[in-house]
Amino acid sequence: MSALSLFGLFAVTAMLVCYALEHRSPLFILAFALACALGSVYGFLQGAWPFGIVEAIWALVAARRWWRAAKTF
């Protein structure tokens, strides 16, 4: 398995774990946003730019959700 594939596996696994734990703390929402950003980087590095764009959008959506949740926490 290449380093790029391992990076992608890490990013997607982090997204899944953080998404599952979002209800516990706003920090998991922030971690999900960062994992989405890593997924976006992975998408662009492997040449799947539509995946990279969608993951970048998800990162922005999650960051906005974190901002709102952190203000009310």
mmCIF file of the N, C-alpha and C atoms, coordinates in Angstrom:
data_MODEL
# 
_entry.id   MODEL 
# 
loop_
_atom_site.group_PDB 
_atom_site.id 
_atom_site.type_symbol 
_atom_site.label_atom_id 
_atom_site.label_alt_id 
_atom_site.label_comp_id 
_atom_site.label_asym_id 
_atom_site.label_entity_id 
_atom_site.label_seq_id 
_atom_site.pdbx_PDB_ins_code 
_atom_site.Cartn_x 
_atom_site.Cartn_y 
_atom_site.Cartn_z 
_atom_site.occupancy 
_atom_site.B_iso_or_equiv 
_atom_site.pdbx_formal_charge 
_atom_site.auth_seq_id 
_atom_site.auth_comp_id 
_atom_site.auth_asym_id 
_atom_site.auth_atom_id 
_atom_site.pdbx_PDB_model_num 
ATOM 1   N N  . MET A 1 1  ? 0.856   -1.173 0.000  1.00 0.00 ? 1  MET A N  1 
ATOM 2   C CA . MET A 1 1  ? 0.000   0.000  0.000  1.00 0.00 ? 1  MET A CA 1 
ATOM 3   C C  . MET A 1 1  ? 0.905   1.239  0.000  1.00 0.00 ? 1  MET A C  1 
ATOM 4   N N  . SER A 1 2  ? 0.593   2.173  -0.854 1.00 0.00 ? 2  SER A N  1 
ATOM 5   C CA . SER A 1 2  ? 1.419   3.378  -0.987 1.00 0.00 ? 2  SER A CA 1 
ATOM 6   C C  . SER A 1 2  ? 1.165   4.351  0.172  1.00 0.00 ? 2  SER A C  1 
ATOM 7   N N  . ALA A 1 3  ? 2.077   5.292  0.323  1.00 0.00 ? 3  ALA A N  1 
ATOM 8   C CA . ALA A 1 3  ? 1.932   6.312  1.356  1.00 0.00 ? 3  ALA A CA 1 
ATOM 9   C C  . ALA A 1 3  ? 0.671   7.141  1.118  1.00 0.00 ? 3  ALA A C  1 
ATOM 10  N N  . LEU A 1 4  ? 0.368   7.410  -0.145 1.00 0.00 ? 4  LEU A N  1 
ATOM 11  C CA . LEU A 1 4  ? -0.832  8.189  -0.459 1.00 0.00 ? 4  LEU A CA 1 
ATOM 12  C C  . LEU A 1 4  ? -2.091  7.417  -0.066 1.00 0.00 ? 4  LEU A C  1 
ATOM 13  N N  . SER A 1 5  ? -2.110  6.125  -0.327 1.00 0.00 ? 5  SER A N  1 
ATOM 14  C CA . SER A 1 5  ? -3.263  5.304  0.058  1.00 0.00 ? 5  SER A CA 1 
ATOM 15  C C  . SER A 1 5  ? -3.419  5.253  1.575  1.00 0.00 ? 5  SER A C  1 
ATOM 16  N N  . LEU A 1 6  ? -2.310  5.143  2.286  1.00 0.00 ? 6  LEU A N  1 
ATOM 17  C CA . LEU A 1 6  ? -2.372  5.147  3.751  1.00 0.00 ? 6  LEU A CA 1 
ATOM 18  C C  . LEU A 1 6  ? -2.881  6.483  4.282  1.00 0.00 ? 6  LEU A C  1 
ATOM 19  N N  . PHE A 1 7  ? -2.444  7.571  3.652  1.00 0.00 ? 7  PHE A N  1 
ATOM 20  C CA . PHE A 1 7  ? -2.935  8.897  4.029  1.00 0.00 ? 7  PHE A CA 1 
ATOM 21  C C  . PHE A 1 7  ? -4.447  8.983  3.824  1.00 0.00 ? 7  PHE A C  1 
ATOM 22  N N  . GLY A 1 8  ? -4.923  8.509  2.683  1.00 0.00 ? 8  GLY A N  1 
ATOM 23  C CA . GLY A 1 8  ? -6.356  8.517  2.405  1.00 0.00 ? 8  GLY A CA 1 
ATOM 24  C C  . GLY A 1 8  ? -7.134  7.661  3.385  1.00 0.00 ? 8  GLY A C  1 
ATOM 25  N N  . LEU A 1 9  ? -6.591  6.493  3.709  1.00 0.00 ? 9  LEU A N  1 
ATOM 26  C CA . LEU A 1 9  ? -7.242  5.619  4.681  1.00 0.00 ? 9  LEU A CA 1 
ATOM 27  C C  . LEU A 1 9  ? -7.323  6.298  6.040  1.00 0.00 ? 9  LEU A C  1 
ATOM 28  N N  . PHE A 1 10 ? -6.250  6.949  6.443  1.00 0.00 ? 10 PHE A N  1 
ATOM 29  C CA . PHE A 1 10 ? -6.255  7.683  7.713  1.00 0.00 ? 10 PHE A CA 1 
ATOM 30  C C  . PHE A 1 10 ? -7.315  8.783  7.706  1.00 0.00 ? 10 PHE A C  1 
ATOM 31  N N  . ALA A 1 11 ? -7.366  9.566  6.627  1.00 0.00 ? 11 ALA A N  1 
ATOM 32  C CA . ALA A 1 11 ? -8.314  10.687 6.545  1.00 0.00 ? 11 ALA A CA 1 
ATOM 33  C C  . ALA A 1 11 ? -9.756  10.197 6.624  1.00 0.00 ? 11 ALA A C  1 
ATOM 34  N N  . VAL A 1 12 ? -10.075 9.166  5.872  1.00 0.00 ? 12 VAL A N  1 
ATOM 35  C CA . VAL A 1 12 ? -11.459 8.669  5.848  1.00 0.00 ? 12 VAL A CA 1 
ATOM 36  C C  . VAL A 1 12 ? -11.819 8.000  7.174  1.00 0.00 ? 12 VAL A C  1 
ATOM 37  N N  . THR A 1 13 ? -10.881 7.281  7.776  1.00 0.00 ? 13 THR A N  1 
ATOM 38  C CA . THR A 1 13 ? -11.138 6.662  9.079  1.00 0.00 ? 13 THR A CA 1 
ATOM 39  C C  . THR A 1 13 ? -11.354 7.732  10.146 1.00 0.00 ? 13 THR A C  1 
ATOM 40  N N  . ALA A 1 14 ? -10.542 8.770  10.115 1.00 0.00 ? 14 ALA A N  1 
ATOM 41  C CA . ALA A 1 14 ? -10.707 9.873  11.068 1.00 0.00 ? 14 ALA A CA 1 
ATOM 42  C C  . ALA A 1 14 ? -12.065 10.549 10.881 1.00 0.00 ? 14 ALA A C  1 
ATOM 43  N N  . MET A 1 15 ? -12.479 10.717 9.642  1.00 0.00 ? 15 MET A N  1 
ATOM 44  C CA . MET A 1 15 ? -13.797 11.309 9.386  1.00 0.00 ? 15 MET A CA 1 
ATOM 45  C C  . MET A 1 15 ? -14.895 10.453 10.013 1.00 0.00 ? 15 MET A C  1 
ATOM 46  N N  . LEU A 1 16 ? -14.836 9.157  9.805  1.00 0.00 ? 16 LEU A N  1 
ATOM 47  C CA . LEU A 1 16 ? -15.858 8.249  10.315 1.00 0.00 ? 16 LEU A CA 1 
ATOM 48  C C  . LEU A 1 16 ? -15.910 8.269  11.845 1.00 0.00 ? 16 LEU A C  1 
ATOM 49  N N  . VAL A 1 17 ? -14.757 8.169  12.477 1.00 0.00 ? 17 VAL A N  1 
ATOM 50  C CA . VAL A 1 17 ? -14.704 8.146  13.938 1.00 0.00 ? 17 VAL A CA 1 
ATOM 51  C C  . VAL A 1 17 ? -15.200 9.465  14.520 1.00 0.00 ? 17 VAL A C  1 
ATOM 52  N N  . CYS A 1 18 ? -14.720 10.569 13.977 1.00 0.00 ? 18 CYS A N  1 
ATOM 53  C CA . CYS A 1 18 ? -15.127 11.886 14.499 1.00 0.00 ? 18 CYS A CA 1 
ATOM 54  C C  . CYS A 1 18 ? -16.610 12.141 14.275 1.00 0.00 ? 18 CYS A C  1 
ATOM 55  N N  . TYR A 1 19 ? -17.136 11.716 13.139 1.00 0.00 ? 19 TYR A N  1 
ATOM 56  C CA . TYR A 1 19 ? -18.567 11.887 12.864 1.00 0.00 ? 19 TYR A CA 1 
ATOM 57  C C  . TYR A 1 19 ? -19.393 11.101 13.881 1.00 0.00 ? 19 TYR A C  1 
ATOM 58  N N  . ALA A 1 20 ? -18.939 9.886  14.197 1.00 0.00 ? 20 ALA A N  1 
ATOM 59  C CA . ALA A 1 20 ? -19.669 9.056  15.147 1.00 0.00 ? 20 ALA A CA 1 
ATOM 60  C C  . ALA A 1 20 ? -19.643 9.639  16.554 1.00 0.00 ? 20 ALA A C  1 
ATOM 61  N N  . LEU A 1 21 ? -18.616 10.425 16.880 1.00 0.00 ? 21 LEU A N  1 
ATOM 62  C CA . LEU A 1 21 ? -18.470 10.968 18.234 1.00 0.00 ? 21 LEU A CA 1 
ATOM 63  C C  . LEU A 1 21 ? -18.881 12.433 18.359 1.00 0.00 ? 21 LEU A C  1 
ATOM 64  N N  . GLU A 1 22 ? -19.440 13.014 17.298 1.00 0.00 ? 22 GLU A N  1 
ATOM 65  C CA . GLU A 1 22 ? -19.797 14.442 17.320 1.00 0.00 ? 22 GLU A CA 1 
ATOM 66  C C  . GLU A 1 22 ? -20.718 14.824 18.456 1.00 0.00 ? 22 GLU A C  1 
ATOM 67  N N  . HIS A 1 23 ? -21.597 13.930 18.855 1.00 0.00 ? 23 HIS A N  1 
ATOM 68  C CA . HIS A 1 23 ? -22.569 14.272 19.900 1.00 0.00 ? 23 HIS A CA 1 
ATOM 69  C C  . HIS A 1 23 ? -21.917 14.438 21.273 1.00 0.00 ? 23 HIS A C  1 
ATOM 70  N N  . ARG A 1 24 ? -20.675 13.989 21.424 1.00 0.00 ? 24 ARG A N  1 
ATOM 71  C CA . ARG A 1 24 ? -19.996 14.051 22.720 1.00 0.00 ? 24 ARG A CA 1 
ATOM 72  C C  . ARG A 1 24 ? -19.394 15.418 23.024 1.00 0.00 ? 24 ARG A C  1 
ATOM 73  N N  . SER A 1 25 ? -18.912 16.112 21.989 1.00 0.00 ? 25 SER A N  1 
ATOM 74  C CA . SER A 1 25 ? -18.239 17.389 22.222 1.00 0.00 ? 25 SER A CA 1 
ATOM 75  C C  . SER A 1 25 ? -18.099 18.153 20.907 1.00 0.00 ? 25 SER A C  1 
ATOM 76  N N  . PRO A 1 26 ? -18.152 19.478 20.970 1.00 0.00 ? 26 PRO A N  1 
ATOM 77  C CA . PRO A 1 26 ? -17.896 20.260 19.758 1.00 0.00 ? 26 PRO A CA 1 
ATOM 78  C C  . PRO A 1 26 ? -16.498 20.041 19.193 1.00 0.00 ? 26 PRO A C  1 
ATOM 79  N N  . LEU A 1 27 ? -15.563 19.587 20.020 1.00 0.00 ? 27 LEU A N  1 
ATOM 80  C CA . LEU A 1 27 ? -14.216 19.318 19.513 1.00 0.00 ? 27 LEU A CA 1 
ATOM 81  C C  . LEU A 1 27 ? -14.208 18.204 18.477 1.00 0.00 ? 27 LEU A C  1 
ATOM 82  N N  . PHE A 1 28 ? -15.129 17.252 18.594 1.00 0.00 ? 28 PHE A N  1 
ATOM 83  C CA . PHE A 1 28 ? -15.218 16.201 17.588 1.00 0.00 ? 28 PHE A CA 1 
ATOM 84  C C  . PHE A 1 28 ? -15.765 16.750 16.269 1.00 0.00 ? 28 PHE A C  1 
ATOM 85  N N  . ILE A 1 29 ? -16.595 17.786 16.345 1.00 0.00 ? 29 ILE A N  1 
ATOM 86  C CA . ILE A 1 29 ? -17.060 18.434 15.117 1.00 0.00 ? 29 ILE A CA 1 
ATOM 87  C C  . ILE A 1 29 ? -15.885 19.124 14.436 1.00 0.00 ? 29 ILE A C  1 
ATOM 88  N N  . LEU A 1 30 ? -15.067 19.796 15.227 1.00 0.00 ? 30 LEU A N  1 
ATOM 89  C CA . LEU A 1 30 ? -13.862 20.439 14.683 1.00 0.00 ? 30 LEU A CA 1 
ATOM 90  C C  . LEU A 1 30 ? -12.911 19.390 14.100 1.00 0.00 ? 30 LEU A C  1 
ATOM 91  N N  . ALA A 1 31 ? -12.731 18.296 14.804 1.00 0.00 ? 31 ALA A N  1 
ATOM 92  C CA . ALA A 1 31 ? -11.866 17.220 14.306 1.00 0.00 ? 31 ALA A CA 1 
ATOM 93  C C  . ALA A 1 31 ? -12.427 16.636 13.008 1.00 0.00 ? 31 ALA A C  1 
ATOM 94  N N  . PHE A 1 32 ? -13.749 16.532 12.910 1.00 0.00 ? 32 PHE A N  1 
ATOM 95  C CA . PHE A 1 32 ? -14.371 16.064 11.673 1.00 0.00 ? 32 PHE A CA 1 
ATOM 96  C C  . PHE A 1 32 ? -14.074 17.037 10.534 1.00 0.00 ? 32 PHE A C  1 
ATOM 97  N N  . ALA A 1 33 ? -14.154 18.324 10.814 1.00 0.00 ? 33 ALA A N  1 
ATOM 98  C CA . ALA A 1 33 ? -13.852 19.327 9.783  1.00 0.00 ? 33 ALA A CA 1 
ATOM 99  C C  . ALA A 1 33 ? -12.403 19.195 9.323  1.00 0.00 ? 33 ALA A C  1 
ATOM 100 N N  . LEU A 1 34 ? -11.495 18.996 10.249 1.00 0.00 ? 34 LEU A N  1 
ATOM 101 C CA . LEU A 1 34 ? -10.082 18.830 9.883  1.00 0.00 ? 34 LEU A CA 1 
ATOM 102 C C  . LEU A 1 34 ? -9.871  17.537 9.095  1.00 0.00 ? 34 LEU A C  1 
ATOM 103 N N  . ALA A 1 35 ? -10.551 16.475 9.482  1.00 0.00 ? 35 ALA A N  1 
ATOM 104 C CA . ALA A 1 35 ? -10.447 15.216 8.745  1.00 0.00 ? 35 ALA A CA 1 
ATOM 105 C C  . ALA A 1 35 ? -11.006 15.368 7.328  1.00 0.00 ? 35 ALA A C  1 
ATOM 106 N N  . CYS A 1 36 ? -12.079 16.136 7.168  1.00 0.00 ? 36 CYS A N  1 
ATOM 107 C CA . CYS A 1 36 ? -12.611 16.412 5.834  1.00 0.00 ? 36 CYS A CA 1 
ATOM 108 C C  . CYS A 1 36 ? -11.599 17.186 4.999  1.00 0.00 ? 36 CYS A C  1 
ATOM 109 N N  . ALA A 1 37 ? -10.908 18.120 5.626  1.00 0.00 ? 37 ALA A N  1 
ATOM 110 C CA . ALA A 1 37 ? -9.868  18.865 4.914  1.00 0.00 ? 37 ALA A CA 1 
ATOM 111 C C  . ALA A 1 37 ? -8.751  17.923 4.477  1.00 0.00 ? 37 ALA A C  1 
ATOM 112 N N  . LEU A 1 38 ? -8.375  16.978 5.326  1.00 0.00 ? 38 LEU A N  1 
ATOM 113 C CA . LEU A 1 38 ? -7.375  15.980 4.931  1.00 0.00 ? 38 LEU A CA 1 
ATOM 114 C C  . LEU A 1 38 ? -7.892  15.123 3.782  1.00 0.00 ? 38 LEU A C  1 
ATOM 115 N N  . GLY A 1 39 ? -9.166  14.769 3.834  1.00 0.00 ? 39 GLY A N  1 
ATOM 116 C CA . GLY A 1 39 ? -9.769  14.012 2.738  1.00 0.00 ? 39 GLY A CA 1 
ATOM 117 C C  . GLY A 1 39 ? -9.751  14.797 1.436  1.00 0.00 ? 39 GLY A C  1 
ATOM 118 N N  . SER A 1 40 ? -9.942  16.087 1.539  1.00 0.00 ? 40 SER A N  1 
ATOM 119 C CA . SER A 1 40 ? -9.881  16.946 0.359  1.00 0.00 ? 40 SER A CA 1 
ATOM 120 C C  . SER A 1 40 ? -8.477  16.958 -0.232 1.00 0.00 ? 40 SER A C  1 
ATOM 121 N N  . VAL A 1 41 ? -7.489  17.104 0.630  1.00 0.00 ? 41 VAL A N  1 
ATOM 122 C CA . VAL A 1 41 ? -6.094  17.076 0.171  1.00 0.00 ? 41 VAL A CA 1 
ATOM 123 C C  . VAL A 1 41 ? -5.806  15.747 -0.520 1.00 0.00 ? 41 VAL A C  1 
ATOM 124 N N  . TYR A 1 42 ? -6.259  14.666 0.085  1.00 0.00 ? 42 TYR A N  1 
ATOM 125 C CA . TYR A 1 42 ? -6.065  13.345 -0.513 1.00 0.00 ? 42 TYR A CA 1 
ATOM 126 C C  . TYR A 1 42 ? -6.706  13.267 -1.904 1.00 0.00 ? 42 TYR A C  1 
ATOM 127 N N  . GLY A 1 43 ? -7.932  13.760 -2.020 1.00 0.00 ? 43 GLY A N  1 
ATOM 128 C CA . GLY A 1 43 ? -8.617  13.734 -3.305 1.00 0.00 ? 43 GLY A CA 1 
ATOM 129 C C  . GLY A 1 43 ? -7.845  14.480 -4.384 1.00 0.00 ? 43 GLY A C  1 
ATOM 130 N N  . PHE A 1 44 ? -7.345  15.654 -4.054 1.00 0.00 ? 44 PHE A N  1 
ATOM 131 C CA . PHE A 1 44 ? -6.573  16.425 -5.027 1.00 0.00 ? 44 PHE A CA 1 
ATOM 132 C C  . PHE A 1 44 ? -5.243  15.747 -5.353 1.00 0.00 ? 44 PHE A C  1 
ATOM 133 N N  . LEU A 1 45 ? -4.584  15.172 -4.341 1.00 0.00 ? 45 LEU A N  1 
ATOM 134 C CA . LEU A 1 45 ? -3.292  14.524 -4.584 1.00 0.00 ? 45 LEU A CA 1 
ATOM 135 C C  . LEU A 1 45 ? -3.410  13.286 -5.469 1.00 0.00 ? 45 LEU A C  1 
ATOM 136 N N  . GLN A 1 46 ? -4.510  12.579 -5.347 1.00 0.00 ? 46 GLN A N  1 
ATOM 137 C CA . GLN A 1 46 ? -4.667  11.378 -6.163 1.00 0.00 ? 46 GLN A CA 1 
ATOM 138 C C  . GLN A 1 46 ? -5.281  11.680 -7.526 1.00 0.00 ? 46 GLN A C  1 
ATOM 139 N N  . GLY A 1 47 ? -5.656  12.927 -7.747 1.00 0.00 ? 47 GLY A N  1 
ATOM 140 C CA . GLY A 1 47 ? -6.178  13.323 -9.051 1.00 0.00 ? 47 GLY A CA 1 
ATOM 141 C C  . GLY A 1 47 ? -7.687  13.260 -9.179 1.00 0.00 ? 47 GLY A C  1 
ATOM 142 N N  . ALA A 1 48 ? -8.369  13.006 -8.078 1.00 0.00 ? 48 ALA A N  1 
ATOM 143 C CA . ALA A 1 48 ? -9.837  12.959 -8.096 1.00 0.00 ? 48 ALA A CA 1 
ATOM 144 C C  . ALA A 1 48 ? -10.356 14.306 -7.611 1.00 0.00 ? 48 ALA A C  1 
ATOM 145 N N  . TRP A 1 49 ? -10.223 15.327 -8.461 1.00 0.00 ? 49 TRP A N  1 
ATOM 146 C CA . TRP A 1 49 ? -10.572 16.681 -8.038 1.00 0.00 ? 49 TRP A CA 1 
ATOM 147 C C  . TRP A 1 49 ? -12.042 16.847 -7.646 1.00 0.00 ? 49 TRP A C  1 
ATOM 148 N N  . PRO A 1 50 ? -13.026 16.119 -8.247 1.00 0.00 ? 50 PRO A N  1 
ATOM 149 C CA . PRO A 1 50 ? -14.403 16.290 -7.745 1.00 0.00 ? 50 PRO A CA 1 
ATOM 150 C C  . PRO A 1 50 ? -14.526 15.856 -6.280 1.00 0.00 ? 50 PRO A C  1 
ATOM 151 N N  . PHE A 1 51 ? -13.843 14.771 -5.919 1.00 0.00 ? 51 PHE A N  1 
ATOM 152 C CA . PHE A 1 51 ? -13.830 14.320 -4.526 1.00 0.00 ? 51 PHE A CA 1 
ATOM 153 C C  . PHE A 1 51 ? -13.178 15.378 -3.640 1.00 0.00 ? 51 PHE A C  1 
ATOM 154 N N  . GLY A 1 52 ? -12.091 15.948 -4.106 1.00 0.00 ? 52 GLY A N  1 
ATOM 155 C CA . GLY A 1 52 ? -11.402 16.988 -3.350 1.00 0.00 ? 52 GLY A CA 1 
ATOM 156 C C  . GLY A 1 52 ? -12.271 18.203 -3.102 1.00 0.00 ? 52 GLY A C  1 
ATOM 157 N N  . ILE A 1 53 ? -13.025 18.602 -4.118 1.00 0.00 ? 53 ILE A N  1 
ATOM 158 C CA . ILE A 1 53 ? -13.918 19.758 -3.973 1.00 0.00 ? 53 ILE A CA 1 
ATOM 159 C C  . ILE A 1 53 ? -15.040 19.469 -2.985 1.00 0.00 ? 53 ILE A C  1 
ATOM 160 N N  . VAL A 1 54 ? -15.660 18.298 -3.111 1.00 0.00 ? 54 VAL A N  1 
ATOM 161 C CA . VAL A 1 54 ? -16.763 17.946 -2.213 1.00 0.00 ? 54 VAL A CA 1 
ATOM 162 C C  . VAL A 1 54 ? -16.282 17.859 -0.772 1.00 0.00 ? 54 VAL A C  1 
ATOM 163 N N  . GLU A 1 55 ? -15.124 17.268 -0.562 1.00 0.00 ? 55 GLU A N  1 
ATOM 164 C CA . GLU A 1 55 ? -14.587 17.178 0.796  1.00 0.00 ? 55 GLU A CA 1 
ATOM 165 C C  . GLU A 1 55 ? -14.242 18.560 1.345  1.00 0.00 ? 55 GLU A C  1 
ATOM 166 N N  . ALA A 1 56 ? -13.764 19.457 0.508  1.00 0.00 ? 56 ALA A N  1 
ATOM 167 C CA . ALA A 1 56 ? -13.479 20.823 0.953  1.00 0.00 ? 56 ALA A CA 1 
ATOM 168 C C  . ALA A 1 56 ? -14.771 21.518 1.390  1.00 0.00 ? 56 ALA A C  1 
ATOM 169 N N  . ILE A 1 57 ? -15.834 21.298 0.647  1.00 0.00 ? 57 ILE A N  1 
ATOM 170 C CA . ILE A 1 57 ? -17.132 21.880 1.016  1.00 0.00 ? 57 ILE A CA 1 
ATOM 171 C C  . ILE A 1 57 ? -17.600 21.303 2.345  1.00 0.00 ? 57 ILE A C  1 
ATOM 172 N N  . TRP A 1 58 ? -17.463 19.963 2.516  1.00 0.00 ? 58 TRP A N  1 
ATOM 173 C CA . TRP A 1 58 ? -17.839 19.337 3.778  1.00 0.00 ? 58 TRP A CA 1 
ATOM 174 C C  . TRP A 1 58 ? -17.030 19.912 4.936  1.00 0.00 ? 58 TRP A C  1 
ATOM 175 N N  . ALA A 1 59 ? -15.749 20.191 4.696  1.00 0.00 ? 59 ALA A N  1 
ATOM 176 C CA . ALA A 1 59 ? -14.905 20.775 5.739  1.00 0.00 ? 59 ALA A CA 1 
ATOM 177 C C  . ALA A 1 59 ? -15.445 22.139 6.159  1.00 0.00 ? 59 ALA A C  1 
ATOM 178 N N  . LEU A 1 60 ? -15.863 22.946 5.183  1.00 0.00 ? 60 LEU A N  1 
ATOM 179 C CA . LEU A 1 60 ? -16.425 24.261 5.503  1.00 0.00 ? 60 LEU A CA 1 
ATOM 180 C C  . LEU A 1 60 ? -17.743 24.142 6.246  1.00 0.00 ? 60 LEU A C  1 
ATOM 181 N N  . VAL A 1 61 ? -18.594 23.225 5.829  1.00 0.00 ? 61 VAL A N  1 
ATOM 182 C CA . VAL A 1 61 ? -19.882 23.009 6.506  1.00 0.00 ? 61 VAL A CA 1 
ATOM 183 C C  . VAL A 1 61 ? -19.649 22.570 7.943  1.00 0.00 ? 61 VAL A C  1 
ATOM 184 N N  . ALA A 1 62 ? -18.727 21.637 8.139  1.00 0.00 ? 62 ALA A N  1 
ATOM 185 C CA . ALA A 1 62 ? -18.438 21.145 9.493  1.00 0.00 ? 62 ALA A CA 1 
ATOM 186 C C  . ALA A 1 62 ? -17.817 22.243 10.353 1.00 0.00 ? 62 ALA A C  1 
ATOM 187 N N  . ALA A 1 63 ? -16.945 23.054 9.777  1.00 0.00 ? 63 ALA A N  1 
ATOM 188 C CA . ALA A 1 63 ? -16.347 24.154 10.533 1.00 0.00 ? 63 ALA A CA 1 
ATOM 189 C C  . ALA A 1 63 ? -17.419 25.144 10.983 1.00 0.00 ? 63 ALA A C  1 
ATOM 190 N N  . ARG A 1 64 ? -18.380 25.391 10.124 1.00 0.00 ? 64 ARG A N  1 
ATOM 191 C CA . ARG A 1 64 ? -19.489 26.283 10.489 1.00 0.00 ? 64 ARG A CA 1 
ATOM 192 C C  . ARG A 1 64 ? -20.330 25.663 11.605 1.00 0.00 ? 64 ARG A C  1 
ATOM 193 N N  . ARG A 1 65 ? -20.591 24.350 11.518 1.00 0.00 ? 65 ARG A N  1 
ATOM 194 C CA . ARG A 1 65 ? -21.328 23.662 12.580 1.00 0.00 ? 65 ARG A CA 1 
ATOM 195 C C  . ARG A 1 65 ? -20.569 23.729 13.898 1.00 0.00 ? 65 ARG A C  1 
ATOM 196 N N  . TRP A 1 66 ? -19.230 23.564 13.830 1.00 0.00 ? 66 TRP A N  1 
ATOM 197 C CA . TRP A 1 66 ? -18.423 23.654 15.048 1.00 0.00 ? 66 TRP A CA 1 
ATOM 198 C C  . TRP A 1 66 ? -18.521 25.060 15.643 1.00 0.00 ? 66 TRP A C  1 
ATOM 199 N N  . TRP A 1 67 ? -18.428 26.086 14.804 1.00 0.00 ? 67 TRP A N  1 
ATOM 200 C CA . TRP A 1 67 ? -18.487 27.462 15.275 1.00 0.00 ? 67 TRP A CA 1 
ATOM 201 C C  . TRP A 1 67 ? -19.791 27.724 16.026 1.00 0.00 ? 67 TRP A C  1 
ATOM 202 N N  . ARG A 1 68 ? -20.892 27.254 15.463 1.00 0.00 ? 68 ARG A N  1 
ATOM 203 C CA . ARG A 1 68 ? -22.191 27.419 16.117 1.00 0.00 ? 68 ARG A CA 1 
ATOM 204 C C  . ARG A 1 68 ? -22.290 26.607 17.421 1.00 0.00 ? 68 ARG A C  1 
ATOM 205 N N  . ALA A 1 69 ? -21.791 25.385 17.376 1.00 0.00 ? 69 ALA A N  1 
ATOM 206 C CA . ALA A 1 69 ? -21.874 24.529 18.569 1.00 0.00 ? 69 ALA A CA 1 
ATOM 207 C C  . ALA A 1 69 ? -20.959 25.052 19.673 1.00 0.00 ? 69 ALA A C  1 
ATOM 208 N N  . ALA A 1 70 ? -19.816 25.571 19.328 1.00 0.00 ? 70 ALA A N  1 
ATOM 209 C CA . ALA A 1 70 ? -18.871 26.074 20.332 1.00 0.00 ? 70 ALA A CA 1 
ATOM 210 C C  . ALA A 1 70 ? -19.424 27.307 21.034 1.00 0.00 ? 70 ALA A C  1 
ATOM 211 N N  . LYS A 1 71 ? -20.202 28.102 20.323 1.00 0.00 ? 71 LYS A N  1 
ATOM 212 C CA . LYS A 1 71 ? -20.776 29.305 20.935 1.00 0.00 ? 71 LYS A CA 1 
ATOM 213 C C  . LYS A 1 71 ? -21.858 28.953 21.944 1.00 0.00 ? 71 LYS A C  1 
ATOM 214 N N  . THR A 1 72 ? -22.557 27.834 21.747 1.00 0.00 ? 72 THR A N  1 
ATOM 215 C CA . THR A 1 72 ? -23.650 27.461 22.623 1.00 0.00 ? 72 THR A CA 1 
ATOM 216 C C  . THR A 1 72 ? -23.237 26.449 23.670 1.00 0.00 ? 72 THR A C  1 
ATOM 217 N N  . PHE A 1 73 ? -22.031 25.950 23.607 1.00 0.00 ? 73 PHE A N  1 
ATOM 218 C CA . PHE A 1 73 ? -21.579 24.899 24.516 1.00 0.00 ? 73 PHE A CA 1 
ATOM 219 C C  . PHE A 1 73 ? -21.267 25.428 25.859 1.00 0.00 ? 73 PHE A C  1 
# 
